[in-house]
Amino acid sequence: MNEKSSPQLEFSEKYTAEHAEQYFRKHQTGFWRRLSTWREIAVARKALQLAGNPASVLDLPSGTGRFWAMLCEQPDRRIYAADNSRNMFEVGMQLRPAEVTRRIETFQCSAFDIPLPDNAVENIFCM
């Protein structure tokens, strides 16, 4: 990807590697949080089905990849993951299973300035 520096937004400074790892772990702890994540994944899966199971998806903001395994359920889907914070997706790439991460192409960008050409993906997944 052709990367240029993302704008520094007011909240950008908090997304250190340590914060990203805490974010990753918080979505896996506690019954209610796990239930909420399970439900969000089910809703997202249904939305992608209604969208015709797109062959290419941009997950933006991807965070630490909470939805990557679900996005990988379609074996031929191309998956791009972007976030304003490089730390977020780098932590996700380190902590998610290799069978998932090998399918993900990551890059840093702002949702306000996506460095992809028009029609580069069939679907932008934003949760």
C-alpha positions in Angstrom: 0.0 0.0 0.0 1.1 3.5 -0.6 1.2 4.9 2.9 1.3 8.5 3.9 1.2 9.7 7.5 -2.2 9.6 9.0 -3.5 12.7 10.6 -2.9 13.0 14.4 -6.3 13.1 15.9 -7.0 14.2 19.4 -7.4 10.7 20.7 -4.5 9.2 18.6 -1.9 9.5 21.4 -3.6 7.0 23.7 -3.1 4.1 21.2 0.2 2.8 22.4 1.1 -0.9 22.1 0.2 -1.4 25.7 -3.2 0.2 25.3 -3.8 -1.9 22.1 -3.0 -5.1 24.1 -5.4 -4.1 26.9 -8.1 -3.4 24.2 -7.4 -6.9 22.7 -7.7 -8.6 26.1 -10.8 -6.7 27.3 -12.9 -8.1 24.6 -12.1 -11.6 25.7 -12.8 -11.3 29.4 -16.0 -11.5 31.3 -19.3 -13.2 30.4 -21.1 -10.1 29.2 -18.3 -8.8 27.1 -17.9 -12.2 25.4 -21.6 -12.4 24.9 -21.7 -9.0 23.3 -18.8 -9.8 21.0 -20.5 -13.1 20.0 -23.7 -11.2 19.2 -21.8 -8.5 17.2 -20.1 -11.2 15.2 -23.4 -12.9 14.4 -24.9 -9.5 13.3 -21.9 -8.7 11.2 -21.9 -12.2 9.6 -25.6 -11.7 8.6 -24.9 -8.2 7.2 -22.1 -9.7 5.0 -24.5 -12.4 3.8 -27.1 -9.7 3.0 -24.4 -7.8 1.1 -23.8 -10.9 -1.1 -20.8 -12.3 0.8 -18.3 -9.9 -0.8 -15.1 -11.3 -2.1 -13.0 -8.3 -0.8 -13.5 -6.4 2.5 -11.8 -3.5 4.1 -12.1 -3.7 7.9 -11.8 0.0 9.0 -11.2 0.7 11.8 -9.8 -2.8 12.4 -8.6 -2.3 15.9 -6.9 -5.5 17.0 -8.9 -7.7 14.6 -11.9 -8.7 16.7 -13.8 -9.6 13.5 -11.0 -11.1 11.4 -11.8 -14.7 12.1 -15.4 -14.2 11.0 -14.2 -12.3 7.9 -11.9 -15.3 7.1 -14.9 -17.7 7.1 -15.2 -17.1 3.3 -12.0 -18.9 2.1 -11.5 -16.8 -1.1 -12.2 -13.4 0.5 -9.4 -10.8 0.3 -9.2 -9.0 3.6 -7.7 -5.6 4.2 -7.4 -4.2 7.7 -6.7 -0.6 8.4 -6.6 1.6 11.5 -5.5 5.1 12.3 -3.2 3.5 15.0 -0.5 1.1 13.7 -0.2 -0.3 17.2 -3.8 -1.6 17.1 -3.4 -3.8 14.1 0.1 -4.8 14.9 -1.0 -6.1 18.3 -3.8 -7.9 16.5 -1.4 -9.4 14.0 0.8 -10.6 16.9 -1.9 -12.1 19.1 -4.5 -13.5 16.6 -4.0 -17.0 15.2 -1.6 -17.4 12.2 -4.4 -19.1 10.1 -6.2 -15.8 10.4 -3.4 -13.3 10.2 -1.9 -14.8 7.1 -5.1 -13.8 5.2 -5.0 -10.1 6.4 -3.2 -7.3 4.6 -2.8 -4.3 7.0 -2.1 -0.7 6.5 -2.4 2.5 8.5 -4.8 5.2 7.4 -7.6 7.5 8.6 -11.2 6.7 7.7 -11.1 10.2 6.2 -8.3 9.4 3.8 -8.3 5.8 2.6 -5.3 5.2 0.2 -7.1 2.7 -2.0 -8.4 3.4 -5.5 -12.1 3.6 -6.2 -13.8 0.1 -6.3 -10.7 -1.5 -4.7 -12.9 -3.5 -2.4 -16.5 -4.7 -2.6 -17.3 -3.9 1.0 -16.1 -1.6 3.8 -16.7 -3.3 7.1 -17.0 -0.7 9.9 -18.2 -1.8 13.3 
